[in-house]
């Protein structure tokens, strides 16, 4: 993707750099406070005094780059707690703090992939910082690979639908809804709208799916996309929404063929910064294929 294809609006950057999230778990308040002070500058730190509380935080806050957990805790020990996070958060790096001399349980957890490393108590702050830094770097690599795989699968599935529609449809109005639904399903949007453009203005042919939808005619980003032929991005990083854009993240795609805008495709997400540059590039590539499909359908409809 090049800068000529997109315009970022409201002075927002795509996925601006944010502190990685770190969860620290220990039943001793002094240790929790120490861990918080150690990492608060580089991380957004969440604290839990036990495994049950930590699971509640994960359910609310979502995936962490790393989790540091004490091993010896009441109700649920560290390795047991961490093992319960693997299925939901496979890329998260897990680190155990332990004072045990018998580390059989830890070795089993490490061998099974449930724990990245263990640190013995009392720990050296610099050593722990180094371990966490290396762990978060590994997390970034794993996360990037996972996202690339998911994106590739979504893109391939969507392209298959586009090809099928291009081969089977003979009227433009019959293909808009299947295309909107395919983008919604494959890119996990909360809402998708697609509306065809004729002679530089929105036509009556349109489709909507999902629950995060709005009137394209009243959206200034849509008019800007039509007039410039460039897709528009609104991340709404401050969490503000308006009547024209009820979603915190919206991507307005100009579907163009040979400099002619054939349609507008808008995807919305209720979370801020919900998409990456890679996601947007994949959506635009699929939209370029849609432009070819619409051109073919329009040609054969005239025969």
Buried (B, 14 or more C-beta within 10 A) or exposed (E): BEEEBBBBBEEBEBBEEEEBBBBBBBBEEEBBEBBBEBBEEBBBBBBBBBBEBBBEBBEEEEBBBBBBBBBBBEEBBBBBBBBBBBEEBEBBBBBBBBEBEEBEBBEEBBEEEBBBBBBBEEBEEEEBBEBBEBBBEBBBEBBEEEBEEBBEEBBEEBBEBBEEBBEEBEEBBBBBBBBBBBBBBBBBBBBBBBBBBEEEEBEEBBBBBBEBBBEBEEBEBBBBBBEEBBBBBBBBBEEEBEEBBBBBBBBBBBBBBEEEBBBBBBBBBBBBBBBBEBBBBBBBBBBBBBBBBBBBBBEEEEE
